[in-house]
Amino acid sequence: MTTIVGLDHLTLMVDDLARAQRLYDAALEPLGLARLVDYLDPEDEDEAGVEAVGYGGSDGRAVLWLVQGDPPTTGVHLALRAADAQAVQGFFAAATAAGATAHRRPRPWPIYRTGQFTAMVADAHGNLLEASAPTVPAAPTASNPPTASTPLAPVTGQATATGQASVTGQATATGQASVTGQASVTGQATATSA
């Protein structure tokens, strides 16, 4: 008989709940998570002296809790699913603007997370928050221009990479493009087969 165990919730102790709330409110919003529960008045007898906030999704269940306490939780790596690469980029931008330290900028991870677009930040206690989506970033527009951390590699036909292929800027392949070993493009590269 196989038993499947589901994760009910995760609690992180923090030494400055207000600071942690600002970061987690901002970082989790692009991922579709919001603060659902506030236990911020330790005098309220229903809250048993606990200062805490809980985050969750549209089902109304708090799955991530921040609790004021000492010692703070350190060294946790929490990976969260994002709807798409834009949500990952939104997570990273919001988290770093709210005080998180950039740990891994948004980009595809061809070796460790094949087919994933991922970003990672660290909170004030070194806990790592990761957002990951099974897509590549949306094509740049006038309001969302490409940056060094926003690769664009549209492919029509077939593209194969064996090893590592990295694009900064724009690379377009029409027909078949193949990389064996390591290829790196800075600027613009175009490959068209006859």
C-alpha positions, 0 to 999 in steps of 0.5 A, spaced: 500 500 500 502 506 498 501 512 502 501 519 499 503 525 504 500 532 502 503 538 505 498 542 509 502 548 511 509 551 512 511 556 518 517 560 518 519 564 524 521 571 523 524 576 528 520 582 524 513 580 522 512 587 519 518 587 515 517 580 513 509 581 511 512 587 506 516 582 503 512 576 502 505 580 501 509 583 495 513 577 492 507 572 493 502 576 489 504 575 482 504 568 484 496 568 486 497 568 493 495 573 498 495 574 505 488 570 508 489 571 515 492 576 520 493 574 528 496 581 529 493 583 536 496 579 542 491 581 547 485 578 543 484 571 547 482 567 541 489 568 538 493 566 544 498 571 544 501 569 537 502 574 532 502 571 525 500 572 518 497 566 513 498 566 506 494 562 501 490 561 494 483 562 491 481 556 495 482 560 502 486 555 505 493 558 509 499 554 507 504 559 508 505 562 515 509 567 518 510 567 526 513 573 530 518 569 534 525 567 536 530 564 533 527 566 526 527 560 521 533 560 517 536 555 511 529 553 508 528 553 501 521 554 498 519 553 491 513 555 488 509 554 482 508 560 477 502 560 472 508 563 467 514 566 466 511 573 467 509 571 474 516 569 475 519 575 473 513 579 477 515 575 483 522 577 482 521 584 481 516 585 487 521 581 492 527 585 490 523 591 491 521 589 497 527 588 500 529 581 498 536 579 496 537 577 489 539 569 489 538 567 482 535 572 476 529 570 472 531 565 466 531 558 464 535 553 467 537 548 462 541 543 466 538 543 473 531 545 471 530 543 464 524 546 461 523 551 467 523 559 467 525 560 475 527 566 479 530 565 487 530 570 492 533 570 499 529 573 505 532 577 511 534 570 514 537 567 508 530 563 507 530 562 499 524 563 495 523 560 488 518 561 483 518 556 477 514 556 471 514 551 465 515 556 460 519 561 457 518 568 457 513 572 453 516 576 447 518 583 449 513 588 447 514 596 447 512 596 454 516 590 456 522 590 452 528 585 452 533 586 458 539 582 459 535 577 464 529 576 459 532 572 453 528 571 447 529 565 443 523 564 438 524 558 434 520 555 427 521 548 426 526 544 430 532 547 435 536 542 439 541 544 445 546 538 447 550 541 453 548 549 454 546 554 450 545 561 453 542 567 449 542 574 451 538 579 447 535 575 441 536 569 437 531 566 432 532 560 428 527 558 422 528 551 420 533 547 424 538 550 429 542 545 433 547 546 439 552 541 441 557 543 447 556 550 449 553 556 445 552 563 447 549 569 443 550 576 446 546 581 441 542 578 435 543 571 432 539 569 426 539 562 423 535 560 417 536 553 413 535 553 406 
